[in-house]
Amino acid sequence: MKLLRYGPQGAEKPGLLDDEGQIRDLSGVISDLSGPALSDMSWTENLDIAALPVVEGKPRLGPCVAGTSKFMCIGLNYADHAAESGMAVPSEPVLFMKANSAICGPNDPIIIPRGSVKTDWEVELGVVIGTPGKYIDEADAMAHVAGYCVVNDVSEREFQLERQGQWSKGKGCDNFGQTGPWLVTADEVSDPQDLSMWLDLNGDRMQDGSTRTMVYGVAHLISYLSRFFTLHPGDIISTGTPPGVGMGMTPQRYLTAGDVVELGIEGLGVQRQTCIEDQTR
């Protein structure tokens, strides 16, 4: 099942994508695609999709999950990306957090922060937690997954790597976490470690990889992260990016206003973003 949220920012409604590509309204079934709906998905059983109201037109798509308490990201989780970054493959997962205010819809713009000179792109597999847990055994980890989505882990490399302190300054800026277009339920993804993924900049292919080359797989990441804090329904784990980011190119290439980024993961949908300057005064 492809679940989604649609409507104006801050007023999204829950929905799903039917087999004809139409959005169906779920607001008569659940209040939102947030923790309560994801922790108990019995409402999806015997759901009469054809009886759900059709949403007319082409509404904005919001982030495919609401009420996220933790937006967790894994750094250097593809060996070839670590190499292009000039960094060693880590001996255990590298964890950083994005601010929840970075979370936005799949086609919302990439906002280039004031003073940025190195805003970069990263297509990543997002894992959304359904069943809460702490100290989760790796053998049981996949039972805690509600579904999967596409994430663009937008990054400002100067803020991240040259401005002292942790990576958060370059990772958590507004609109640095496009999420969606939909949450594909776990039962529809037979193997999250065998999904092709890609990203284009202005029509040119930049990233062309697969989740097969992850250093630490989804089950390991869930188990590992649960050692440090409880994973809650609606939490997002962004699992790392394959090579092809702007930082790894010679010469390096970064985003500027007017650039168009398109990215997708096999079976999980496609995102499209236009880059704009931050107009905040």
N, C-alpha and C positions, 0 to 999 in steps of 0.2 A: 504494500500500500504506500502511495506517495502522499504524505501529509504536508500541509503548507499553512502559511498565514498570509492573509492578503488585506489590503486596505491602507489608509494613510498611516504615516509613522505615529506610533503611540496609540493607535485605535484599530490595530489589526484584528481580524476575525479568523477563527480556525477554518480550514477547508481541506479538501483533498482533490487530487487530480484523477479523473476517471479514465477509462480505457480509450475514450474518444478525445482526450486532451482537454476536456472541459473542467473548470473549477466548480466543485460542489461545496455548498456552505455546510459547515459542521456546527455552527453556533447553536443549533437546536439540540445537539447531542452532548457537546462539551463546551465549557466556557472558554478554554484556550488550550493550545498545545504547550502546556507547562507541566510542572511536576506531578500534580494529581492525575492528569490524563495519561502521563507516560508511565507512572508507577503501577497503574492498574488499567491495562488496555483491553479489559473485557468488553468495553463498549464497541470495539472493532468486530466482535463476533456477531455474526448474523446481521451485520449492518446492511440495510437496503440502500445501496448507493444510488440506484435509479430514482429513489423517492426523495433524495436530497435536493434542495433547490439549486438550480444552475445559476452561477454568478455570471452576469452579462458583462460584455466588454473585456478589456484587458487591464484589470486593476494592478496597482503596484504590489509586488510580492515583498513581504517583510521577512525578517529572519525566521527560519523554520521552527524555532523553539523559543518559548518565552520563559521568563522567570529564572534564567540561568544564574546559579549562585557562584560558579567557578568556570572561567574560560581558560583552560589549561593547554599549554602548547609544548611540544617536544622539539628541541633544537638538535640539528646535526644527526637526524635519524635516518639519513640515507648516506652511505659511505661515499658515493660519488659527489654528493653535494658538499659533504665535509671537505673533500679534497679540493673542490673548486673554491671553497671559502678559505683554504689554507689552514684548516684546523684538523686536529686528530679526531678519529672516531672515538666517541666517549666510552668509558668503561662501564657506565650505567647511564640511563636516560637523563638528558639535560632538560630540566623543567623551568619554564618561565610562565608568567600569567599575563594575559591581556586584560586591560580594564573592560568591564562589561559595557561601558559606553562606546567601545570600539565595535560592538556587535551591530550589524545593520543588514538590510536586505541584500539579496544576491546581485541586484542591478542598481543599487544605490551607488552614487559616485565615490571614487577614491578622492578624499580630500587631502591635498598636499599641504602639510603644515607650514606655517609661516617660518621662513628661514631654511626650509628643507632644500638640500641639494642632492640627496641620495635616497629618494623613495623608491622602493623595490617591490617586486611581486613574488608570491609563493603559492602555487596550487597545493592544497593539502586535503587529505581525507579527514573529515570530522566524525567523531564517534560521540553519540548522545546517550547519556546514561538513563536507564529506565528504573531499574531496581537498585535501591540504595545499598551501600555496603562499606565495610571497613575490614582491613586484613583479608582481602579476598584471595582465595587460592587461584592460581593461574588456570587450573582445570575447570574452575567454575566461573571464570571471568566473563565469558561470552553471554551467560545468562543474565548479566546485568545491563546488556545493551538494548536500548529501545530502537535505535536505528542509526543510519549513516547519512552524511551530507557532504557537500563541497564547501570548503573554506578557502578564502584568499587571505593568507597570513601576510598582509601588507606590512612592510618594514621600512623604517627610515634608518639606513645603515650608519650615517654619521651619529645620529642620536644614540643608536644602539651600541656602537663599538668605539666611538671616539670621544664621548662626552662624560666618561667616568661612570662608575656604579654599575648597576645591573642592566639587563637588556630591556627592561620595561619601558624606558623612555622612548625607545625606538619601535616598540611593538604595540603600545596601547593607545596610540592617538585615535581621535575620533574617526570613525568609518575605516578603521584598519582591520576589520574582521567581517567581511561579507560572508554570509552564512545561508545556504540554501542552493537552489530554489525550493527544494523540498526535503523533508525527512523521509528517507526510504526505510521502511520498517525492516528489522533484522531478518525476518523470515524471507525477504526477497533478495538478500545478498548472501549467496551460498558460500563465498570465500572472500572476505575483505582483504586478504593478502594476495589477491590476483585480479586487481582492477587497473586498467590503463588510465592514465591521467595526462592532461596536456594544458598548455597555456599559450595563447597568441597575443602578441603586442602589435597593434595596427595591422593585423592580418598576417604577420610573420610568426612562425612557430618558434617559441623560446624554450618551452619545457615539453618533453615527450618522454614520460616515464611510466612506471608501474609500482604499485604497492608491494610487488614481489621483492623489491630491493630494499625494503625497510630493514634497518638494523634490529630494532625491537618491535615485534608485532603487536597487534591490538590487545591480545589476551595478556601479554606480558606487561604492557603499559597500564592496563586497568589494575592488575594485581600490584604492580609497583607503586602507582600513585596512591592506592588505597592503604599503603603502609603509613602514609603521612597525614591523611585526613579522610573523613567520610566522603564518599562520592554520593551525590544527591541526584534525584531525578531532574533532568534538564541540564545537568552539567555537560560541558562540551570538552572533548579532548581533541585537539588538532595535532595530527600525528607526524608532522614533518613534511619536507618537500624534496622532490628529486632535483637533479642538477638543471641548470639553465636560467638561474636568476641573474639579474643585472650585475650584481657584485662580482660574479664569477667570469664575466666576459672580458675580453681584451680587444679594444678598450672597454671599460665598464660603461654600462648603459642604465640610465635611471629615468623614472617617469616625469613627464612635464604636463602642464595643463593642455588638454585637447587629446592626449593619448587615449586609445581605446584598448582595454584589456578584456579578453574573452578566455574562459577557462572551463574545464569540465572533467568529470570522472565517469568512467563507464557505468551506465545504469543509474547514475545519481543526478544527472542534469547538467545544465550549462549556466554560467553566469556571464554577464556583460557589464562592464563599468567604464564610464568616461572619467578621466582625471580632471579635477578642478582645483583652483587655488582656494585656500581657506579665506573666506570673506569676513570672518569674525573681526569686529572692531573693538 
